Amino acid sequence: MGKLNVDGTEIQVLQIEEDDYISLTDMVRKINNGPALIEKWLRNKNTIEFLGIWEEMYNADFNAAAYEEIMLEAGLNRFIMSVKQWVSHTNSKGIIAKAGRYGGTYAYKDIAFEFASWVSPQFKLYLIKEFERLKKEEQALLGWNAKRELFGMTAKQWKDKNPDKKGNIRGLCIPGNIFKSQVPQLFSLQHDQWIVYFHAGFSYILLLFLNRKEDQAANKLTNLVLNIISLLSEHFSGQNASPTPP
């Protein structure tokens, strides 16, 4: 997704397994002793309770027993908790510590908004407004009306119909991620639906380039070409007639 610009502060957003994680480190970069605020927030018992509830709702691998032990200590003067300690003890996924390029503390948007509220309610509202604006721009660029054109349903309808499948309908619209079961359906598409399908794929690649993810974009482009070749080969291999020249 790139960067948010909230009241003059640039905030990095990373996409991890199709979810957006917002940099808490960038959010406090312009505040004196900003990084210390993150650890101070983690020491708060209400914060630990919120994180635990979030993980129990969305993380099947969350270590609830370790969380209960942490809750017994939270709020005491001697209680200390870092992001790395929280992740290693509880196997959490809502908040992470990333090293290297774009390093820092990142949190899933729900948690990032909660942290922003703790820092400044006004900042939180600006953050949500900017996040929603960029999401709308991203969706417009990618042309995600493709989810209706290709599969005849919205993202929520697809998720309700396929609760056991990982990812979301957007992943199905990206060439290279098409399920094999979708191959017959793809070849039943009308000409304008094929245009929507490939527009979604190329738009996604363009977005990666714009967000300076050149390696990932190159891989997606390669997958797109290979996917086209594979689909055509599989489709025509079982037919006697040669494909009609354009």
N, C-alpha and C positions, 0 to 999 in steps of 0.2 A: 504493500500500500504506500510505502514511502514515508513522507514526513508530514506532521501536522504543524501548523503555525498558530499558536495560541497566545494572543496578546504579545506578539513579538518574540515568543519563545519557540524554537524549533524542537519538535518532539518526534523521535524516531518510532516507527511502527513496523514490527516484523510479522511476517505471516508464518506460523508454525502449524503444520498439518491443517491448513485451510482456516485457522483461527487467527485473529488479529491480537497481537500482544503489544502493549504500549509501554514505552520506556519511562519508568518512575525516576530513573537517574536524570533524564533530560528535563523532567517536570520540575526538579528542584535545583537544576544546575545554576540558576541565577540567584539562588538564596544562599546566604552565608551558612557554611557548614551543612549544605544541602544533603550530602550522602548520609550524614548522621541522623537526619530526620527520618530516613527510611527505617533505620534500626530502631529509632525511638518509637515509630509507629508500630513496628513488629513487637515491641515489648508490651504494648497495650493489650490488656486482656480482651477488650471488645474486638480488637483486630483479630486476635487468634481465634476467637469464637466465630467471627464472620468468615475467616478463611476456612475453618473447619467445616462449617455448614455448607459453604460453596463446594468444597472438595467432596463431601458426602453426597451432594446432589449430582455432580458431574464427573467424578473420578472413581471408577469401579475399583481401582488399585490403591486407593487411599488407605493408609495405615491408621485406622480409627483408634486402635489401642494406644499407639504412640501419641496420637493427638490428645487423648484423655489424660495421659501423664503430663503432657505439656500444659494442659489447662489447669492442672493442680498447682503448677509452679507460676503460671502467668499472673502478673499483678504484684508479686513479691518484689521487694527491693533488690534481691540478689538475682532476679530473673533476667537473663540475657538471651536474645535470639537473633540470629542473622538469617538471611535468605537461604544461604547454603545449608545451615543447620536445619531449618524448617523443611527444605526439600529432602535432605538425606534422612531425616527422622521419619517423615510422614509419607514420603513418595508422592508429594503433591505435584500438580501440573499447572495450577492457576497462577503461580508466581515462580520466576526462574532467574538465575544469575548467569549471564552470558559473558564469556571472555572473548578477547580478540576484537576484530572489527565490529563496530556497533555494539561494543560490550556495555555491560551495566545490568541493572535490575529491570526486568520486564514483567508485566502482569497482564492477564486476560482482561479484556475491556471492563467487565463488571468490577473487578478488583481495582483496576486503575482508576475508575471513576470514584470508587470508595476512598482510595488514597487521596485523590484530588480534593474530595470534600473535606477530608481531615486537614489538608494544607490550607485550603481556602474555598469556601462555597462558591464564591464568584468565579474562581479559576475553574472549578468543576463544570459550571454551566457553560463557560466559553469552550472548554475541552469537548463536552458532549456536542455542542453546536458545530464545532469544526470537524469533529469525527463524522457526524451524520452528513455534513455537506460533502466531504471527500468521498464517503461511501456512495452517495448518490451520483457523484461525478464518475466514479469508477464503474458503477453499474451501467451508466449511460454509455461510457466508452466501450465497454465490453459487449453491450447489446444483449443483456441477459433476458430480453424477451424471448431469446432462443429456447429457454427452458419450457415455454409454452408451445412454441413452434415445433420443437423436436419431440417433446415427450407428452404434450397435451395436458400438462398439469403444472401447478406452481411448486416452488421449492418445499413449502410446508406439506402440500399434498403428497409429494414424492417421499418425503421423510416419514410421514405417517404410514404410507403404504409399504415402505422398506425399512422398518426399524432396526433390522440386523445388519444392514449394509453400512460400511464406513464411508465417510466423506459426505458429499451432498450433490444435488442435481447439477450444480455448476461444474463439478469435476467431470460429469458425463458430457458436458458441452465442449470440453477441451480435447482436441484430437490427441491421441496417444493414451487417453484414459478411458476410451470407450469399452464398455464391457462386451465380450464376445456375443452375449445374448442380444446385443443391440444391433449386430451386423445386418440381419434381415430387415430390421426396422429402418435402418439407414438407407438401404437400397430401395425402400418403398417410398422414400421422401420425394416430394415434388421438387422441381427445379429451384423455386424460391426458398424452399426449406434447406436445400443444400447450401445455398448462398448464406443463409443465416448461420448454419453450422460452421462453415469455414470462416465466416466473418468473426464469429465468437473466438475461434482458435487463433486467428491472426491478431485480433485485438488484444487477446491475453498476452501473446508474445510481445506486442508493441508496448504493453503496460510494463512488462518485465524490463525491457530496454530503458523505458523512461525512468524506472526506479533503480537503474544502474545494476541490474541483476543480469549482466551479459551472459555469464556462463549458463545460468538457468534458462535464459531465453534461447540460447543456441541449442541446448538440449531439447527444449520443447519444439523448436523449429525442425530439428532432425526427426523427432518423434512424429511430427505432423506429416512430413514427407514419407517416412517409412509406413505410417499408418495408411496413407492414401494408396501406396503401392500394394500393401498387404490386403486392404479391403478389395481393391480392384482384382487382384490375383485370385482371392478366394471366391469372389463373385462370379468371375468369368471362367474359372477352371472347371466348373460343373456344367457349363453350357457348351453346346455344339457350335453355335453361331459365334463368329468373331464380333467383338464390340463394334458398334457403328461409329465410323469416323466422325469427328465433330464437324 
